[in-house]
């Protein structure tokens, strides 16, 4: 499964985390120092969603920011035949 939003194209981004140690000078310490640089990836929150596209229903991988912004129209709820 591709970790990309099919609406906006948002995907994983490479970055890093910095580990620091020591109390800051403004709080009475001798200063904070960088101990380690670690590579990491920032992944988008991608959900599989049923979406209404061109008069039909398709499954899409969409990030939650697109869902919250209303860029995806969801289909109406399915109607099941009742046994009488």
mmCIF file of the N, C-alpha and C atoms, coordinates in Angstrom:
data_MODEL
# 
_entry.id   MODEL 
# 
loop_
_atom_site.group_PDB 
_atom_site.id 
_atom_site.type_symbol 
_atom_site.label_atom_id 
_atom_site.label_alt_id 
_atom_site.label_comp_id 
_atom_site.label_asym_id 
_atom_site.label_entity_id 
_atom_site.label_seq_id 
_atom_site.pdbx_PDB_ins_code 
_atom_site.Cartn_x 
_atom_site.Cartn_y 
_atom_site.Cartn_z 
_atom_site.occupancy 
_atom_site.B_iso_or_equiv 
_atom_site.pdbx_formal_charge 
_atom_site.auth_seq_id 
_atom_site.auth_comp_id 
_atom_site.auth_asym_id 
_atom_site.auth_atom_id 
_atom_site.pdbx_PDB_model_num 
ATOM 1   N N  . UNK A 1 1  ? 0.838   -1.177  0.000   1.00 0.00 ? 1  UNK A N  1 
ATOM 2   C CA . UNK A 1 1  ? 0.000   0.000   0.000   1.00 0.00 ? 1  UNK A CA 1 
ATOM 3   C C  . UNK A 1 1  ? 0.883   1.241   0.000   1.00 0.00 ? 1  UNK A C  1 
ATOM 4   N N  . UNK A 1 2  ? 0.577   2.125   -0.908  1.00 0.00 ? 2  UNK A N  1 
ATOM 5   C CA . UNK A 1 2  ? 1.341   3.365   -0.986  1.00 0.00 ? 2  UNK A CA 1 
ATOM 6   C C  . UNK A 1 2  ? 0.931   4.290   0.160   1.00 0.00 ? 2  UNK A C  1 
ATOM 7   N N  . UNK A 1 3  ? 1.892   4.927   0.786   1.00 0.00 ? 3  UNK A N  1 
ATOM 8   C CA . UNK A 1 3  ? 1.599   5.835   1.892   1.00 0.00 ? 3  UNK A CA 1 
ATOM 9   C C  . UNK A 1 3  ? 1.425   7.249   1.361   1.00 0.00 ? 3  UNK A C  1 
ATOM 10  N N  . UNK A 1 4  ? 0.603   7.405   0.319   1.00 0.00 ? 4  UNK A N  1 
ATOM 11  C CA . UNK A 1 4  ? 0.362   8.703   -0.270  1.00 0.00 ? 4  UNK A CA 1 
ATOM 12  C C  . UNK A 1 4  ? -1.113  8.989   -0.303  1.00 0.00 ? 4  UNK A C  1 
ATOM 13  N N  . UNK A 1 5  ? -1.466  10.242  -0.048  1.00 0.00 ? 5  UNK A N  1 
ATOM 14  C CA . UNK A 1 5  ? -2.859  10.674  -0.148  1.00 0.00 ? 5  UNK A CA 1 
ATOM 15  C C  . UNK A 1 5  ? -3.193  10.814  -1.630  1.00 0.00 ? 5  UNK A C  1 
ATOM 16  N N  . UNK A 1 6  ? -4.315  10.224  -2.051  1.00 0.00 ? 6  UNK A N  1 
ATOM 17  C CA . UNK A 1 6  ? -4.702  10.289  -3.457  1.00 0.00 ? 6  UNK A CA 1 
ATOM 18  C C  . UNK A 1 6  ? -5.371  11.611  -3.808  1.00 0.00 ? 6  UNK A C  1 
ATOM 19  N N  . UNK A 1 7  ? -5.644  12.454  -2.825  1.00 0.00 ? 7  UNK A N  1 
ATOM 20  C CA . UNK A 1 7  ? -6.248  13.761  -3.075  1.00 0.00 ? 7  UNK A CA 1 
ATOM 21  C C  . UNK A 1 7  ? -5.165  14.841  -3.178  1.00 0.00 ? 7  UNK A C  1 
ATOM 22  N N  . UNK A 1 8  ? -4.345  14.984  -2.141  1.00 0.00 ? 8  UNK A N  1 
ATOM 23  C CA . UNK A 1 8  ? -3.361  16.075  -2.116  1.00 0.00 ? 8  UNK A CA 1 
ATOM 24  C C  . UNK A 1 8  ? -1.937  15.616  -2.424  1.00 0.00 ? 8  UNK A C  1 
ATOM 25  N N  . UNK A 1 9  ? -1.673  14.296  -2.409  1.00 0.00 ? 9  UNK A N  1 
ATOM 26  C CA . UNK A 1 9  ? -0.339  13.799  -2.723  1.00 0.00 ? 9  UNK A CA 1 
ATOM 27  C C  . UNK A 1 9  ? 0.624   13.821  -1.553  1.00 0.00 ? 9  UNK A C  1 
ATOM 28  N N  . UNK A 1 10 ? 0.109   14.052  -0.351  1.00 0.00 ? 10 UNK A N  1 
ATOM 29  C CA . UNK A 1 10 ? 0.975   14.078  0.833   1.00 0.00 ? 10 UNK A CA 1 
ATOM 30  C C  . UNK A 1 10 ? 1.547   12.686  1.077   1.00 0.00 ? 10 UNK A C  1 
ATOM 31  N N  . UNK A 1 11 ? 2.853   12.613  1.357   1.00 0.00 ? 11 UNK A N  1 
ATOM 32  C CA . UNK A 1 11 ? 3.516   11.334  1.576   1.00 0.00 ? 11 UNK A CA 1 
ATOM 33  C C  . UNK A 1 11 ? 4.525   11.430  2.707   1.00 0.00 ? 11 UNK A C  1 
ATOM 34  N N  . UNK A 1 12 ? 5.313   10.385  2.921   1.00 0.00 ? 12 UNK A N  1 
ATOM 35  C CA . UNK A 1 12 ? 6.311   10.408  3.979   1.00 0.00 ? 12 UNK A CA 1 
ATOM 36  C C  . UNK A 1 12 ? 7.400   11.451  3.708   1.00 0.00 ? 12 UNK A C  1 
ATOM 37  N N  . UNK A 1 13 ? 7.883   12.065  4.781   1.00 0.00 ? 13 UNK A N  1 
ATOM 38  C CA . UNK A 1 13 ? 8.928   13.083  4.673   1.00 0.00 ? 13 UNK A CA 1 
ATOM 39  C C  . UNK A 1 13 ? 10.064  12.696  5.617   1.00 0.00 ? 13 UNK A C  1 
ATOM 40  N N  . UNK A 1 14 ? 11.301  12.802  5.138   1.00 0.00 ? 14 UNK A N  1 
ATOM 41  C CA . UNK A 1 14 ? 12.458  12.481  5.970   1.00 0.00 ? 14 UNK A CA 1 
ATOM 42  C C  . UNK A 1 14 ? 12.813  13.675  6.848   1.00 0.00 ? 14 UNK A C  1 
ATOM 43  N N  . UNK A 1 15 ? 13.258  13.372  8.044   1.00 0.00 ? 15 UNK A N  1 
ATOM 44  C CA . UNK A 1 15 ? 13.645  14.436  8.956   1.00 0.00 ? 15 UNK A CA 1 
ATOM 45  C C  . UNK A 1 15 ? 14.570  13.884  10.012  1.00 0.00 ? 15 UNK A C  1 
ATOM 46  N N  . UNK A 1 16 ? 14.621  14.540  11.145  1.00 0.00 ? 16 UNK A N  1 
ATOM 47  C CA . UNK A 1 16 ? 15.486  14.082  12.207  1.00 0.00 ? 16 UNK A CA 1 
ATOM 48  C C  . UNK A 1 16 ? 15.009  14.539  13.558  1.00 0.00 ? 16 UNK A C  1 
ATOM 49  N N  . UNK A 1 17 ? 15.403  13.810  14.575  1.00 0.00 ? 17 UNK A N  1 
ATOM 50  C CA . UNK A 1 17 ? 15.115  14.226  15.940  1.00 0.00 ? 17 UNK A CA 1 
ATOM 51  C C  . UNK A 1 17 ? 16.438  14.485  16.642  1.00 0.00 ? 17 UNK A C  1 
ATOM 52  N N  . UNK A 1 18 ? 16.455  15.498  17.473  1.00 0.00 ? 18 UNK A N  1 
ATOM 53  C CA . UNK A 1 18 ? 17.673  15.887  18.185  1.00 0.00 ? 18 UNK A CA 1 
ATOM 54  C C  . UNK A 1 18 ? 17.483  15.606  19.663  1.00 0.00 ? 18 UNK A C  1 
ATOM 55  N N  . UNK A 1 19 ? 18.409  14.856  20.242  1.00 0.00 ? 19 UNK A N  1 
ATOM 56  C CA . UNK A 1 19 ? 18.351  14.550  21.663  1.00 0.00 ? 19 UNK A CA 1 
ATOM 57  C C  . UNK A 1 19 ? 19.272  15.511  22.394  1.00 0.00 ? 19 UNK A C  1 
ATOM 58  N N  . UNK A 1 20 ? 18.709  16.218  23.366  1.00 0.00 ? 20 UNK A N  1 
ATOM 59  C CA . UNK A 1 20 ? 19.488  17.197  24.136  1.00 0.00 ? 20 UNK A CA 1 
ATOM 60  C C  . UNK A 1 20 ? 19.568  16.773  25.586  1.00 0.00 ? 20 UNK A C  1 
ATOM 61  N N  . UNK A 1 21 ? 20.623  17.246  26.260  1.00 0.00 ? 21 UNK A N  1 
ATOM 62  C CA . UNK A 1 21 ? 20.820  16.894  27.661  1.00 0.00 ? 21 UNK A CA 1 
ATOM 63  C C  . UNK A 1 21 ? 21.353  18.098  28.406  1.00 0.00 ? 21 UNK A C  1 
ATOM 64  N N  . UNK A 1 22 ? 20.915  18.270  29.631  1.00 0.00 ? 22 UNK A N  1 
ATOM 65  C CA . UNK A 1 22 ? 21.393  19.364  30.460  1.00 0.00 ? 22 UNK A CA 1 
ATOM 66  C C  . UNK A 1 22 ? 20.349  20.435  30.654  1.00 0.00 ? 22 UNK A C  1 
ATOM 67  N N  . UNK A 1 23 ? 20.471  21.154  31.749  1.00 0.00 ? 23 UNK A N  1 
ATOM 68  C CA . UNK A 1 23 ? 19.543  22.238  32.061  1.00 0.00 ? 23 UNK A CA 1 
ATOM 69  C C  . UNK A 1 23 ? 19.964  23.513  31.339  1.00 0.00 ? 23 UNK A C  1 
ATOM 70  N N  . UNK A 1 24 ? 18.999  24.237  30.810  1.00 0.00 ? 24 UNK A N  1 
ATOM 71  C CA . UNK A 1 24 ? 19.286  25.479  30.090  1.00 0.00 ? 24 UNK A CA 1 
ATOM 72  C C  . UNK A 1 24 ? 19.883  26.520  31.024  1.00 0.00 ? 24 UNK A C  1 
ATOM 73  N N  . UNK A 1 25 ? 20.716  27.391  30.469  1.00 0.00 ? 25 UNK A N  1 
ATOM 74  C CA . UNK A 1 25 ? 21.377  28.426  31.283  1.00 0.00 ? 25 UNK A CA 1 
ATOM 75  C C  . UNK A 1 25 ? 20.376  29.353  31.952  1.00 0.00 ? 25 UNK A C  1 
ATOM 76  N N  . UNK A 1 26 ? 19.284  29.661  31.235  1.00 0.00 ? 26 UNK A N  1 
ATOM 77  C CA . UNK A 1 26 ? 18.320  30.608  31.811  1.00 0.00 ? 26 UNK A CA 1 
ATOM 78  C C  . UNK A 1 26 ? 17.569  30.014  32.996  1.00 0.00 ? 26 UNK A C  1 
ATOM 79  N N  . UNK A 1 27 ? 17.670  28.686  33.190  1.00 0.00 ? 27 UNK A N  1 
ATOM 80  C CA . UNK A 1 27 ? 17.052  28.064  34.357  1.00 0.00 ? 27 UNK A CA 1 
ATOM 81  C C  . UNK A 1 27 ? 18.079  27.691  35.422  1.00 0.00 ? 27 UNK A C  1 
ATOM 82  N N  . UNK A 1 28 ? 19.326  28.184  35.284  1.00 0.00 ? 28 UNK A N  1 
ATOM 83  C CA . UNK A 1 28 ? 20.339  27.957  36.310  1.00 0.00 ? 28 UNK A CA 1 
ATOM 84  C C  . UNK A 1 28 ? 21.313  26.846  36.018  1.00 0.00 ? 28 UNK A C  1 
ATOM 85  N N  . UNK A 1 29 ? 21.248  26.242  34.829  1.00 0.00 ? 29 UNK A N  1 
ATOM 86  C CA . UNK A 1 29 ? 22.154  25.158  34.495  1.00 0.00 ? 29 UNK A CA 1 
ATOM 87  C C  . UNK A 1 29 ? 23.385  25.671  33.768  1.00 0.00 ? 29 UNK A C  1 
ATOM 88  N N  . UNK A 1 30 ? 24.209  24.733  33.296  1.00 0.00 ? 30 UNK A N  1 
ATOM 89  C CA . UNK A 1 30 ? 25.411  25.098  32.559  1.00 0.00 ? 30 UNK A CA 1 
ATOM 90  C C  . UNK A 1 30 ? 25.175  25.085  31.057  1.00 0.00 ? 30 UNK A C  1 
ATOM 91  N N  . UNK A 1 31 ? 23.960  24.845  30.620  1.00 0.00 ? 31 UNK A N  1 
ATOM 92  C CA . UNK A 1 31 ? 23.620  24.866  29.199  1.00 0.00 ? 31 UNK A CA 1 
ATOM 93  C C  . UNK A 1 31 ? 23.282  23.477  28.689  1.00 0.00 ? 31 UNK A C  1 
ATOM 94  N N  . UNK A 1 32 ? 22.348  23.423  27.745  1.00 0.00 ? 32 UNK A N  1 
ATOM 95  C CA . UNK A 1 32 ? 21.979  22.134  27.170  1.00 0.00 ? 32 UNK A CA 1 
ATOM 96  C C  . UNK A 1 32 ? 22.908  21.817  26.005  1.00 0.00 ? 32 UNK A C  1 
ATOM 97  N N  . UNK A 1 33 ? 23.188  20.533  25.837  1.00 0.00 ? 33 UNK A N  1 
ATOM 98  C CA . UNK A 1 33 ? 24.087  20.078  24.794  1.00 0.00 ? 33 UNK A CA 1 
ATOM 99  C C  . UNK A 1 33 ? 23.379  19.040  23.935  1.00 0.00 ? 33 UNK A C  1 
ATOM 100 N N  . UNK A 1 34 ? 23.743  19.004  22.663  1.00 0.00 ? 34 UNK A N  1 
ATOM 101 C CA . UNK A 1 34 ? 23.181  18.011  21.756  1.00 0.00 ? 34 UNK A CA 1 
ATOM 102 C C  . UNK A 1 34 ? 23.944  16.706  21.956  1.00 0.00 ? 34 UNK A C  1 
ATOM 103 N N  . UNK A 1 35 ? 23.204  15.634  22.210  1.00 0.00 ? 35 UNK A N  1 
ATOM 104 C CA . UNK A 1 35 ? 23.809  14.329  22.458  1.00 0.00 ? 35 UNK A CA 1 
ATOM 105 C C  . UNK A 1 35 ? 23.766  13.455  21.201  1.00 0.00 ? 35 UNK A C  1 
ATOM 106 N N  . UNK A 1 36 ? 22.639  13.485  20.457  1.00 0.00 ? 36 UNK A N  1 
ATOM 107 C CA . UNK A 1 36 ? 22.512  12.598  19.294  1.00 0.00 ? 36 UNK A CA 1 
ATOM 108 C C  . UNK A 1 36 ? 21.594  13.203  18.247  1.00 0.00 ? 36 UNK A C  1 
ATOM 109 N N  . UNK A 1 37 ? 21.862  12.881  16.987  1.00 0.00 ? 37 UNK A N  1 
ATOM 110 C CA . UNK A 1 37 ? 20.994  13.197  15.862  1.00 0.00 ? 37 UNK A CA 1 
ATOM 111 C C  . UNK A 1 37 ? 20.483  11.868  15.329  1.00 0.00 ? 37 UNK A C  1 
ATOM 112 N N  . UNK A 1 38 ? 19.187  11.689  15.267  1.00 0.00 ? 38 UNK A N  1 
ATOM 113 C CA . UNK A 1 38 ? 18.621  10.448  14.741  1.00 0.00 ? 38 UNK A CA 1 
ATOM 114 C C  . UNK A 1 38 ? 17.751  10.740  13.533  1.00 0.00 ? 38 UNK A C  1 
ATOM 115 N N  . UNK A 1 39 ? 17.948  9.977   12.468  1.00 0.00 ? 39 UNK A N  1 
ATOM 116 C CA . UNK A 1 39 ? 17.105  10.098  11.282  1.00 0.00 ? 39 UNK A CA 1 
ATOM 117 C C  . UNK A 1 39 ? 15.760  9.444   11.578  1.00 0.00 ? 39 UNK A C  1 
ATOM 118 N N  . UNK A 1 40 ? 14.689  10.035  11.044  1.00 0.00 ? 40 UNK A N  1 
ATOM 119 C CA . UNK A 1 40 ? 13.370  9.449   11.203  1.00 0.00 ? 40 UNK A CA 1 
ATOM 120 C C  . UNK A 1 40 ? 12.493  9.888   10.051  1.00 0.00 ? 40 UNK A C  1 
ATOM 121 N N  . UNK A 1 41 ? 11.317  9.276   9.930   1.00 0.00 ? 41 UNK A N  1 
ATOM 122 C CA . UNK A 1 41 ? 10.373  9.661   8.892   1.00 0.00 ? 41 UNK A CA 1 
ATOM 123 C C  . UNK A 1 41 ? 9.087   10.143  9.545   1.00 0.00 ? 41 UNK A C  1 
ATOM 124 N N  . UNK A 1 42 ? 8.515   11.166  8.959   1.00 0.00 ? 42 UNK A N  1 
ATOM 125 C CA . UNK A 1 42 ? 7.217   11.676  9.385   1.00 0.00 ? 42 UNK A CA 1 
ATOM 126 C C  . UNK A 1 42 ? 6.195   11.137  8.400   1.00 0.00 ? 42 UNK A C  1 
ATOM 127 N N  . UNK A 1 43 ? 5.277   10.302  8.872   1.00 0.00 ? 43 UNK A N  1 
ATOM 128 C CA . UNK A 1 43 ? 4.309   9.658   7.993   1.00 0.00 ? 43 UNK A CA 1 
ATOM 129 C C  . UNK A 1 43 ? 2.941   10.309  8.138   1.00 0.00 ? 43 UNK A C  1 
ATOM 130 N N  . UNK A 1 44 ? 2.235   10.516  7.024   1.00 0.00 ? 44 UNK A N  1 
ATOM 131 C CA . UNK A 1 44 ? 0.897   11.095  7.111   1.00 0.00 ? 44 UNK A CA 1 
ATOM 132 C C  . UNK A 1 44 ? -0.100  10.066  7.638   1.00 0.00 ? 44 UNK A C  1 
ATOM 133 N N  . UNK A 1 45 ? -1.160  10.570  8.275   1.00 0.00 ? 45 UNK A N  1 
ATOM 134 C CA . UNK A 1 45 ? -2.212  9.704   8.792   1.00 0.00 ? 45 UNK A CA 1 
ATOM 135 C C  . UNK A 1 45 ? -3.163  9.387   7.647   1.00 0.00 ? 45 UNK A C  1 
ATOM 136 N N  . UNK A 1 46 ? -2.981  8.213   7.041   1.00 0.00 ? 46 UNK A N  1 
ATOM 137 C CA . UNK A 1 46 ? -3.747  7.848   5.845   1.00 0.00 ? 46 UNK A CA 1 
ATOM 138 C C  . UNK A 1 46 ? -4.782  6.792   6.187   1.00 0.00 ? 46 UNK A C  1 
ATOM 139 N N  . UNK A 1 47 ? -6.014  7.026   5.733   1.00 0.00 ? 47 UNK A N  1 
ATOM 140 C CA . UNK A 1 47 ? -7.131  6.122   5.986   1.00 0.00 ? 47 UNK A CA 1 
ATOM 141 C C  . UNK A 1 47 ? -7.698  5.639   4.662   1.00 0.00 ? 47 UNK A C  1 
ATOM 142 N N  . UNK A 1 48 ? -8.198  4.397   4.649   1.00 0.00 ? 48 UNK A N  1 
ATOM 143 C CA . UNK A 1 48 ? -8.913  3.885   3.477   1.00 0.00 ? 48 UNK A CA 1 
ATOM 144 C C  . UNK A 1 48 ? -10.367 4.299   3.624   1.00 0.00 ? 48 UNK A C  1 
ATOM 145 N N  . UNK A 1 49 ? -10.889 4.987   2.606   1.00 0.00 ? 49 UNK A N  1 
ATOM 146 C CA . UNK A 1 49 ? -12.225 5.566   2.684   1.00 0.00 ? 49 UNK A CA 1 
ATOM 147 C C  . UNK A 1 49 ? -12.993 5.232   1.415   1.00 0.00 ? 49 UNK A C  1 
ATOM 148 N N  . UNK A 1 50 ? -14.293 4.952   1.572   1.00 0.00 ? 50 UNK A N  1 
ATOM 149 C CA . UNK A 1 50 ? -15.171 4.820   0.409   1.00 0.00 ? 50 UNK A CA 1 
ATOM 150 C C  . UNK A 1 50 ? -15.599 6.221   0.011   1.00 0.00 ? 50 UNK A C  1 
ATOM 151 N N  . UNK A 1 51 ? -15.356 6.590   -1.250  1.00 0.00 ? 51 UNK A N  1 
ATOM 152 C CA . UNK A 1 51 ? -15.636 7.945   -1.711  1.00 0.00 ? 51 UNK A CA 1 
ATOM 153 C C  . UNK A 1 51 ? -16.511 7.905   -2.958  1.00 0.00 ? 51 UNK A C  1 
ATOM 154 N N  . UNK A 1 52 ? -17.286 8.961   -3.116  1.00 0.00 ? 52 UNK A N  1 
ATOM 155 C CA . UNK A 1 52 ? -18.181 9.105   -4.257  1.00 0.00 ? 52 UNK A CA 1 
ATOM 156 C C  . UNK A 1 52 ? -17.413 9.822   -5.367  1.00 0.00 ? 52 UNK A C  1 
ATOM 157 N N  . UNK A 1 53 ? -17.098 9.090   -6.473  1.00 0.00 ? 53 UNK A N  1 
ATOM 158 C CA . UNK A 1 53 ? -16.308 9.664   -7.555  1.00 0.00 ? 53 UNK A CA 1 
ATOM 159 C C  . UNK A 1 53 ? -16.964 9.327   -8.898  1.00 0.00 ? 53 UNK A C  1 
ATOM 160 N N  . UNK A 1 54 ? -17.262 10.360  -9.692  1.00 0.00 ? 54 UNK A N  1 
ATOM 161 C CA . UNK A 1 54 ? -17.845 10.215  -11.027 1.00 0.00 ? 54 UNK A CA 1 
ATOM 162 C C  . UNK A 1 54 ? -19.098 9.333   -11.024 1.00 0.00 ? 54 UNK A C  1 
ATOM 163 N N  . UNK A 1 55 ? -19.951 9.521   -10.029 1.00 0.00 ? 55 UNK A N  1 
ATOM 164 C CA . UNK A 1 55 ? -21.206 8.772   -9.969  1.00 0.00 ? 55 UNK A CA 1 
ATOM 165 C C  . UNK A 1 55 ? -21.069 7.357   -9.454  1.00 0.00 ? 55 UNK A C  1 
ATOM 166 N N  . UNK A 1 56 ? -19.889 6.973   -9.011  1.00 0.00 ? 56 UNK A N  1 
ATOM 167 C CA . UNK A 1 56 ? -19.671 5.633   -8.474  1.00 0.00 ? 56 UNK A CA 1 
ATOM 168 C C  . UNK A 1 56 ? -18.898 5.689   -7.176  1.00 0.00 ? 56 UNK A C  1 
ATOM 169 N N  . UNK A 1 57 ? -18.791 4.538   -6.547  1.00 0.00 ? 57 UNK A N  1 
ATOM 170 C CA . UNK A 1 57 ? -18.094 4.459   -5.257  1.00 0.00 ? 57 UNK A CA 1 
ATOM 171 C C  . UNK A 1 57 ? -16.741 3.788   -5.469  1.00 0.00 ? 57 UNK A C  1 
ATOM 172 N N  . UNK A 1 58 ? -15.683 4.401   -4.953  1.00 0.00 ? 58 UNK A N  1 
ATOM 173 C CA . UNK A 1 58 ? -14.335 3.834   -5.024  1.00 0.00 ? 58 UNK A CA 1 
ATOM 174 C C  . UNK A 1 58 ? -13.681 3.927   -3.659  1.00 0.00 ? 58 UNK A C  1 
ATOM 175 N N  . UNK A 1 59 ? -12.726 3.030   -3.429  1.00 0.00 ? 59 UNK A N  1 
ATOM 176 C CA . UNK A 1 59 ? -11.925 3.109   -2.203  1.00 0.00 ? 59 UNK A CA 1 
ATOM 177 C C  . UNK A 1 59 ? -10.683 3.931   -2.484  1.00 0.00 ? 59 UNK A C  1 
ATOM 178 N N  . UNK A 1 60 ? -10.420 4.891   -1.608  1.00 0.00 ? 60 UNK A N  1 
ATOM 179 C CA . UNK A 1 60 ? -9.262  5.762   -1.764  1.00 0.00 ? 60 UNK A CA 1 
ATOM 180 C C  . UNK A 1 60 ? -8.433  5.741   -0.493  1.00 0.00 ? 60 UNK A C  1 
ATOM 181 N N  . UNK A 1 61 ? -7.144  6.014   -0.643  1.00 0.00 ? 61 UNK A N  1 
ATOM 182 C CA . UNK A 1 61 ? -6.278  6.260   0.503   1.00 0.00 ? 61 UNK A CA 1 
ATOM 183 C C  . UNK A 1 61 ? -6.179  7.772   0.643   1.00 0.00 ? 61 UNK A C  1 
ATOM 184 N N  . UNK A 1 62 ? -6.741  8.295   1.734   1.00 0.00 ? 62 UNK A N  1 
ATOM 185 C CA . UNK A 1 62 ? -6.858  9.740   1.917   1.00 0.00 ? 62 UNK A CA 1 
ATOM 186 C C  . UNK A 1 62 ? -6.299  10.117  3.269   1.00 0.00 ? 62 UNK A C  1 
ATOM 187 N N  . UNK A 1 63 ? -5.566  11.244  3.336   1.00 0.00 ? 63 UNK A N  1 
ATOM 188 C CA . UNK A 1 63 ? -5.052  11.714  4.623   1.00 0.00 ? 63 UNK A CA 1 
ATOM 189 C C  . UNK A 1 63 ? -6.193  12.360  5.410   1.00 0.00 ? 63 UNK A C  1 
ATOM 190 N N  . UNK A 1 64 ? -6.055  12.368  6.720   1.00 0.00 ? 64 UNK A N  1 
ATOM 191 C CA . UNK A 1 64 ? -7.127  12.868  7.576   1.00 0.00 ? 64 UNK A CA 1 
ATOM 192 C C  . UNK A 1 64 ? -7.325  14.373  7.446   1.00 0.00 ? 64 UNK A C  1 
ATOM 193 N N  . UNK A 1 65 ? -6.296  15.102  7.028   1.00 0.00 ? 65 UNK A N  1 
ATOM 194 C CA . UNK A 1 65 ? -6.482  16.543  6.843   1.00 0.00 ? 65 UNK A CA 1 
ATOM 195 C C  . UNK A 1 65 ? -7.401  16.821  5.659   1.00 0.00 ? 65 UNK A C  1 
ATOM 196 N N  . UNK A 1 66 ? -7.364  15.985  4.615   1.00 0.00 ? 66 UNK A N  1 
ATOM 197 C CA . UNK A 1 66 ? -8.282  16.133  3.490   1.00 0.00 ? 66 UNK A CA 1 
ATOM 198 C C  . UNK A 1 66 ? -9.693  15.737  3.896   1.00 0.00 ? 66 UNK A C  1 
ATOM 199 N N  . UNK A 1 67 ? -9.818  14.704  4.730   1.00 0.00 ? 67 UNK A N  1 
ATOM 200 C CA . UNK A 1 67 ? -11.142 14.305  5.215   1.00 0.00 ? 67 UNK A CA 1 
ATOM 201 C C  . UNK A 1 67 ? -11.769 15.412  6.050   1.00 0.00 ? 67 UNK A C  1 
ATOM 202 N N  . UNK A 1 68 ? -10.979 16.004  6.933   1.00 0.00 ? 68 UNK A N  1 
ATOM 203 C CA . UNK A 1 68 ? -11.486 17.060  7.811   1.00 0.00 ? 68 UNK A CA 1 
ATOM 204 C C  . UNK A 1 68 ? -11.828 18.320  7.027   1.00 0.00 ? 68 UNK A C  1 
ATOM 205 N N  . UNK A 1 69 ? -11.098 18.578  5.933   1.00 0.00 ? 69 UNK A N  1 
ATOM 206 C CA . UNK A 1 69 ? -11.352 19.758  5.123   1.00 0.00 ? 69 UNK A CA 1 
ATOM 207 C C  . UNK A 1 69 ? -12.554 19.576  4.205   1.00 0.00 ? 69 UNK A C  1 
ATOM 208 N N  . UNK A 1 70 ? -13.099 18.358  4.130   1.00 0.00 ? 70 UNK A N  1 
ATOM 209 C CA . UNK A 1 70 ? -14.276 18.109  3.308   1.00 0.00 ? 70 UNK A CA 1 
ATOM 210 C C  . UNK A 1 70 ? -13.961 17.938  1.835   1.00 0.00 ? 70 UNK A C  1 
ATOM 211 N N  . UNK A 1 71 ? -12.759 17.523  1.497   1.00 0.00 ? 71 UNK A N  1 
ATOM 212 C CA . UNK A 1 71 ? -12.384 17.340  0.099   1.00 0.00 ? 71 UNK A CA 1 
ATOM 213 C C  . UNK A 1 71 ? -12.897 16.022  -0.471  1.00 0.00 ? 71 UNK A C  1 
ATOM 214 N N  . UNK A 1 72 ? -13.422 15.154  0.399   1.00 0.00 ? 72 UNK A N  1 
ATOM 215 C CA . UNK A 1 72 ? -13.933 13.862  -0.021  1.00 0.00 ? 72 UNK A CA 1 
ATOM 216 C C  . UNK A 1 72 ? -15.426 13.804  0.300   1.00 0.00 ? 72 UNK A C  1 
ATOM 217 N N  . UNK A 1 73 ? -16.238 13.440  -0.699  1.00 0.00 ? 73 UNK A N  1 
ATOM 218 C CA . UNK A 1 73 ? -17.666 13.254  -0.436  1.00 0.00 ? 73 UNK A CA 1 
ATOM 219 C C  . UNK A 1 73 ? -17.911 11.766  -0.243  1.00 0.00 ? 73 UNK A C  1 
ATOM 220 N N  . UNK A 1 74 ? -18.482 11.421  0.894   1.00 0.00 ? 74 UNK A N  1 
ATOM 221 C CA . UNK A 1 74 ? -18.749 10.022  1.201   1.00 0.00 ? 74 UNK A CA 1 
ATOM 222 C C  . UNK A 1 74 ? -20.088 9.618   0.583   1.00 0.00 ? 74 UNK A C  1 
ATOM 223 N N  . UNK A 1 75 ? -20.209 8.360   0.171   1.00 0.00 ? 75 UNK A N  1 
ATOM 224 C CA . UNK A 1 75 ? -21.473 7.908   -0.413  1.00 0.00 ? 75 UNK A CA 1 
ATOM 225 C C  . UNK A 1 75 ? -22.543 7.762   0.665   1.00 0.00 ? 75 UNK A C  1 
ATOM 226 N N  . UNK A 1 76 ? -23.829 7.735   0.265   1.00 0.00 ? 76 UNK A N  1 
ATOM 227 C CA . UNK A 1 76 ? -24.880 7.512   1.254   1.00 0.00 ? 76 UNK A CA 1 
ATOM 228 C C  . UNK A 1 76 ? -24.769 6.106   1.842   1.00 0.00 ? 76 UNK A C  1 
ATOM 229 N N  . UNK A 1 77 ? -25.354 5.923   3.015   1.00 0.00 ? 77 UNK A N  1 
ATOM 230 C CA . UNK A 1 77 ? -25.296 4.625   3.679   1.00 0.00 ? 77 UNK A CA 1 
ATOM 231 C C  . UNK A 1 77 ? -26.005 3.575   2.833   1.00 0.00 ? 77 UNK A C  1 
ATOM 232 N N  . UNK A 1 78 ? -25.510 2.366   2.877   1.00 0.00 ? 78 UNK A N  1 
ATOM 233 C CA . UNK A 1 78 ? -26.113 1.281   2.107   1.00 0.00 ? 78 UNK A CA 1 
ATOM 234 C C  . UNK A 1 78 ? -27.475 0.936   2.682   1.00 0.00 ? 78 UNK A C  1 
ATOM 235 N N  . UNK A 1 79 ? -28.408 0.592   1.801   1.00 0.00 ? 79 UNK A N  1 
ATOM 236 C CA . UNK A 1 79 ? -29.730 0.158   2.246   1.00 0.00 ? 79 UNK A CA 1 
ATOM 237 C C  . UNK A 1 79 ? -29.834 -1.346  2.026   1.00 0.00 ? 79 UNK A C  1 
ATOM 238 N N  . UNK A 1 80 ? -30.198 -2.043  3.073   1.00 0.00 ? 80 UNK A N  1 
ATOM 239 C CA . UNK A 1 80 ? -30.331 -3.488  3.007   1.00 0.00 ? 80 UNK A CA 1 
ATOM 240 C C  . UNK A 1 80 ? -31.816 -3.843  2.937   1.00 0.00 ? 80 UNK A C  1 
ATOM 241 N N  . UNK A 1 81 ? -32.124 -4.874  2.184   1.00 0.00 ? 81 UNK A N  1 
ATOM 242 C CA . UNK A 1 81 ? -33.505 -5.327  2.089   1.00 0.00 ? 81 UNK A CA 1 
ATOM 243 C C  . UNK A 1 81 ? -33.890 -6.045  3.379   1.00 0.00 ? 81 UNK A C  1 
ATOM 244 N N  . UNK A 1 82 ? -35.039 -5.667  3.935   1.00 0.00 ? 82 UNK A N  1 
ATOM 245 C CA . UNK A 1 82 ? -35.494 -6.293  5.177   1.00 0.00 ? 82 UNK A CA 1 
ATOM 246 C C  . UNK A 1 82 ? -36.290 -7.556  4.854   1.00 0.00 ? 82 UNK A C  1 
ATOM 247 N N  . UNK A 1 83 ? -36.033 -8.604  5.604   1.00 0.00 ? 83 UNK A N  1 
ATOM 248 C CA . UNK A 1 83 ? -36.783 -9.851  5.425   1.00 0.00 ? 83 UNK A CA 1 
ATOM 249 C C  . UNK A 1 83 ? -38.128 -9.721  6.151   1.00 0.00 ? 83 UNK A C  1 
ATOM 250 N N  . UNK A 1 84 ? -39.199 -9.868  5.374   1.00 0.00 ? 84 UNK A N  1 
ATOM 251 C CA . UNK A 1 84 ? -40.520 -9.726  5.994   1.00 0.00 ? 84 UNK A CA 1 
ATOM 252 C C  . UNK A 1 84 ? -41.274 -11.017 5.987   1.00 0.00 ? 84 UNK A C  1 
# 
